[in-house]
Amino acid sequence: MYAVDSGLTFSHHTIRTRDGLNIAVHETGRGDPLIYATGIGVHHEGLIPFFEPLSRRYRVITWDYRCMGDSENPDPMPDLTMERHALDGLDVMNALKVPKAPLVGWSMGVPVGLEMIRQEPHRFSAYVALFGGPGKPFEEGFPPPAAWALKKMFRVLEEVPEVSQAALGLSQTLPEVAFQLLSGISFVGRSVDRDAFSRQMAGVSKTPQRPYFKTLLHLAEHSAADLLPTLSTKSLVIAGNKDWLTPANSARRMARAIPQCELLVLAKATHFGLIEEPEEVTGRILEFLEKT
């Protein structure tokens, strides 16, 4: 057991996946289990304002994606597709003997969560998608030439990770400059919990960059949109009106495609709305889960 500065206490353990990798698992809170699939490279300590309200009602269970955080990063690089990350999430549930639980995904965790439901739909009592889409996020958020250029850049950075590592290092040595730049382009809102955001940036900066960009490439090409019309799990989609990474219009289309779905669009939230407006986000999640 260990605690972060907020006083929120986590337990940490390791599970072994069906293909033999060691995956780090983090838990906090008490009560019924709730499974959380995080954003790419984001460590659990960067989400304290979001986890705290949930932990008063639920035993929140999350894991570090393979090759990231405290999970194993083997050589050669293993399978890093969304489908494989989803199997890891199911392996976490199996190892912890969680037969059924609500599932919450943020950013990359949205398509990972959908693939978990595709594999074993009976395991999930509810599904919550936060600031993310069902797939091909760069094509949703950018015009075709920009989306193509981004994917090309990811391929280059996968081969030359030192470039991105140096840029991320600047976010740690000059955090105020980095924040002013990122908030100035509405990558993150100025109302964000600064400590939580700094922890997120620190976690991403420590992530091995080759598997990070390989995962981004898989994310860029993946889509679970075909699953949405057949989804029988009651769902809630929360989006930010200032989120240009996964735009609100994409969330609206996603919500319309799911048969039993509620939608909340936060007027001032960016992609990091869960730590910009954590009380609004968690309040709506808890209200939704109480009804399901």
N, C-alpha and C positions, 0 to 999 in steps of 0.2 A: 504493500500500500504506500502511496505517497500523495502529497497534496501540493497544489499550486498556490500562488499568493492569495487567491480569492478565498481560500479555505475549502474549496471543493476538493473532495478526496476521490482519487482514482485507484482502482486495483488494476494490475497489469499482469498479463500472462501470455503465453505463446501456444498457438495450436499448429498442428501439422496438416497441410492441405492434402487432398487426394492425390496430387502429383508430387508430393514430397517436400514442399517448401514450408519454412517456419514463418508464420504470420503473427505479428504483434496485435494483441487485443487489449482494449481499454474499457473499463466499466466505471460508472458512477451512479449514485442514487439507489433508491429502494423501490420495491413494488413490482408491478408487471413488467416484463421485458419490452424494450423498444429498440429496434435495430436502426442504426444510423450509418449511411454510406456517405462519406465525405467528399470534398473537392480534391482535385489532384494535388498531391504533395502537401496537403494541409494537415498539420498535426493537431491532435485533440486539444492541446493547451491553447490553441488559437481560437477556440470556440466556447470559452468559459461563460460569457454572458448569455449564450444560447442554451448551453447545457444546464445551467443552474436552475431555471424555472422547470424544465422538464424533469430534472432529477428529484424534485419534490414529490412527483407522482409516479415516475417510472425508473426502472433500472435500465439506464441508457448504455447500450453496447455498441462500440464502434471498433474498427480495425484499421491498421495502416496497410495501404495497398502494397502488394508485392513489389520489392525493390525500392520501397520508400519508407521513410520514418524509421521505426525500429524493426521492421520486417526484413527478412533475408533478401539480400541482393546478390544472387549467385552469378557466376560466370561459367558458361555462356548465358546470355540474357534469356530468361524464360518467356513463355507466352504471356503477352500483356494486353490481350484483347479485352473488350468490355465483357464478353461472355466468360472469360476466365476469371476476371475480377468478381463477377457475379457468383461463380462456383466457389470462390474463396469465401464470399459472404455466407453462402449456404453451409460451407464447412465450419465456419465460426458458429453458426446456429446449432449445427449438429454436435460440435465439440462441447458446447455449453448446455446441451440438452434443452434447447428452446424449440418446442414443437410448432408454435405459432406466435406471431407478434405483429404489431404495426411496423411499417417500414418508412423511414424518412430519408430522402436523398437530397443532397445539395450539389449543384453544378454537375460535375462528372458523376456524382452519386445518383443523379436522376436516371440516366440510361443504365447505369449499373443496377439500380433498383428494379428497373423494368425487366432487365434480363434475369434477375433473381425470380421475379414473378413469373416470367415465361417458363422457367425451368420447373418451379414448384409453386403454382398459384395457391394451393390449399394452405400454404405456410403463412399467409399474410392476411391479417384482419383489416388492414387499411393501408393506403399508400399516400404519402405526402411528397410532392415534388417542389423543391425550393430553388428558385432562380436558376433554372436549367430547362433543357428541352429533351425530347425523345431521341435526338440524334442529329448528326451533321451540324453541330452548332455554328461553325464558321460560315457555312453556306446560309444559315438562318440570319446571322448577325451582320454579314458583310456582302457587298456586291460580288459577283463571280470573279472578277480579276483580283480583288483583294483577298478573297478566300483562297484562290489558287496560290497567290504570293505567300500567304501565311503558311500553307502546307509545304510549299517549297522551302521556306525559311526553317520550318521544323526539321525537315530532312537534313538541311545543312547543319543545324545546331546539334542534331543527333550525332553527326560525324565530327563536329568541332565543338564539344561541350564547354571548352575553356572560355569561349566568348560569352556565353550566357552566364557562366559561373562568375566571371568578373563583373558583369552588370549587376547580378544579384548581390554580389559582395558590397557594391556601393550602397545598396539599400540598408545595409547594416552599419557601414562606416559613416554614412551621411543620411540618417533616417529622416530628419526633418525635410531635407531637400527632396528626398524620394517621395515623401508623403505629399508635399506641396505639388510636385509634378503629377502624381497619380490622381490626387483629388482634383487638380486643375482640369484634367481631361475626363473627369467623372468615372474613372475606373473604380474609385471608391468614394463614398460620400464623406464630407467633413464632419458629420455627426457620428461617425464610426467610433466604436470603443478602441481608442488608440493602442492600448496595451494588447488587446486581443489581435488587432491587425498586425502589430509589430511581431507578435508571436507567430502569426501566420507567415509573414515574410521571412522570418528566421527559419521556420520549418522548410519552406520552399527553397531557400538559399542553401540548405544543407542536403537537399535531395540530390542524389546522383543524377546528373543531367542527361546522360544517354538514355536510361530507361524512362526518364521524365518525358523527353521529346518523342520517344518511341510510343509511349502511351498516348501522348497528344495526337500523334498521327493516327493511331487506331481510333481514338475518339472522333477525330475529324471525318473518318470514313464510315463510322458506325451509325446505324439507325434502327430504332425499335418502334418507329411510327406505325408499322404494320400491326403491332400488338394492341394499340390504343382502342380501336373499335370493339375488340373482343374482351377487353379488360372487365372482369366481373368484380374486382376489388373496388370498394368505395374509395374515392380519391379526392385529394385537395391539392390544387396548384396555387402556389404563391409566387408572384413576380414583382419586379420593380420597374416603374415607369422610366427610370433613368439608367436601366441596365442595358448597355449596348453590346455586351458579350452574348447574352441570351435574351433578346428583346421581349417586351411584354406581348407584342403581337404573336410571337411564336408560342408563348404561354396560353394565349387566348385560343389559338388553333388547337393546341394540345387539349385544353379543357373541353372544347367543343367535341373533340373526337372520342373522349372517354364517356361511356354511357352514364355512369353515376359519379359526377365530378362537380366540386365547388371551386370557385376561382376568387382569389383576392389579389388585386394589383395595388401596390403601395406607391403613392404618387411621387415620393421623394427618394425611394430606395434605388440603389445601384445593385450590382451583382453581389454585394456584401450586405444585403439587407438584413440578414439574420444576426449580424453584430452591429448594424446601424439602428435597427428598430427591434431589438430582441424581445421586448415585452409584447409588442404588437404581433410579432410572428409567432412566438410561443403561445400567446393567449389564444390565437386563432387555431393553432394546432391542437391545443388541449381541449378547446371547445368542440372541435371536429371529432377528436378521438372519443370524447365522452358520448357522442351520439351514435358511434358505430359499434 
